[in-house]
């Protein structure tokens, strides 16, 4: 089991910056990938960025060049630095982790943190 706790959301003006944090606890040694997803009202949850255990990153096109995902403290904290924020970035941002154990993948989600970008 992995528990994820996000922080850092809030209200920011367009063009501003925010940094989201996600602290993992529990079976963190089995985490092979962590990432951020977001869900706007009436929309499906979508990928924002991921980072795997080797440090390789992946970004949605909408995040490239503006957002940076990185990891600290081995596997237990992941950050999403967001710059040049736009109103369309407004959403609930969810931290995600995936573990792999005896051939089975398990997915875990945080409770979400609201990001609101005003125009």
C-alpha positions in Angstrom: 0.0 0.0 0.0 1.1 3.5 -0.8 -0.4 6.7 0.6 -0.1 10.0 -1.2 -0.6 13.4 0.2 -0.6 16.4 -2.1 0.0 20.1 -1.2 0.7 23.4 -2.9 -2.4 24.1 -4.8 -4.1 27.5 -4.7 -5.3 30.5 -6.7 -2.9 32.3 -9.0 -3.1 34.8 -11.7 -2.4 33.9 -15.3 1.3 33.9 -16.0 2.1 33.0 -12.4 3.7 29.9 -10.9 2.9 27.2 -8.4 4.7 24.2 -7.1 2.8 21.1 -6.1 4.3 18.5 -3.8 3.3 14.9 -3.2 4.7 12.9 -0.3 4.5 9.2 -0.5 4.5 6.8 2.4 4.0 3.1 2.9 5.6 0.7 0.4 7.6 3.3 -1.4 10.4 0.9 -2.3 8.0 -0.8 -4.7 7.1 2.4 -6.5 8.2 2.3 -10.2 6.5 5.5 -11.4 5.0 8.6 -10.0 3.2 11.4 -11.7 0.6 14.1 -11.8 -2.8 14.0 -13.5 -5.5 16.7 -13.5 -9.2 16.8 -13.9 -11.2 19.9 -14.9 -14.9 20.2 -14.2 -16.8 18.1 -16.8 -13.6 16.7 -18.2 -11.8 13.4 -18.0 -8.8 13.0 -15.9 -5.7 13.5 -18.0 -2.0 13.0 -17.7 0.2 16.0 -16.9 3.7 14.5 -16.2 5.3 11.3 -14.9 8.7 10.4 -13.6 9.9 6.8 -13.3 12.4 5.2 -11.0 15.3 5.9 -13.4 14.4 9.6 -13.4 13.0 9.5 -17.0 10.2 12.0 -17.4 7.2 12.3 -19.7 5.0 15.3 -20.2 1.7 16.0 -21.8 2.0 18.4 -24.8 0.1 21.1 -22.8 2.8 20.9 -20.0 5.9 20.8 -22.1 8.1 23.8 -21.7 6.0 25.2 -18.7 5.9 22.4 -16.1 8.8 20.4 -14.6 8.4 17.2 -12.6 11.2 16.1 -10.3 11.7 13.9 -7.3 13.5 14.2 -4.0 14.4 11.9 -1.2 14.7 8.8 -3.3 11.1 7.8 -4.2 9.1 9.5 -1.5 8.5 13.0 -2.7 7.6 14.3 -6.1 7.1 17.9 -7.2 5.4 19.6 -10.1 6.8 23.1 -10.8 4.3 25.0 -12.9 5.2 28.2 -14.7 3.4 30.5 -17.1 0.1 29.2 -15.9 -3.0 29.7 -18.0 -6.7 29.7 -17.1 -7.1 26.4 -18.9 -4.7 24.8 -16.3 -7.4 25.2 -13.8 -8.2 21.7 -12.4 -7.9 19.4 -9.5 -4.4 17.9 -9.6 -3.9 14.4 -8.5 -0.7 12.6 -7.5 -0.4 9.1 -8.8 1.9 6.2 -8.1 2.3 2.8 -9.5 3.9 -0.2 -7.8 4.8 -3.5 -9.3 4.7 -6.7 -7.2 4.9 -10.3 -8.4 3.7 -9.4 -11.9 0.8 -7.2 -10.8 0.6 -3.4 -11.1 -1.1 -1.4 -8.4 -2.2 2.2 -8.8 -2.6 4.7 -6.0 -4.1 8.2 -6.0 -3.9 11.2 -3.7 -6.9 13.2 -2.6 -6.2 16.0 -5.1 -5.3 19.6 -4.8 -7.2 22.4 -6.5 -5.3 24.8 -8.8 -7.2 27.8 -10.0 -5.7 30.2 -12.5 -7.5 33.5 -12.9 -7.4 35.5 -16.1 
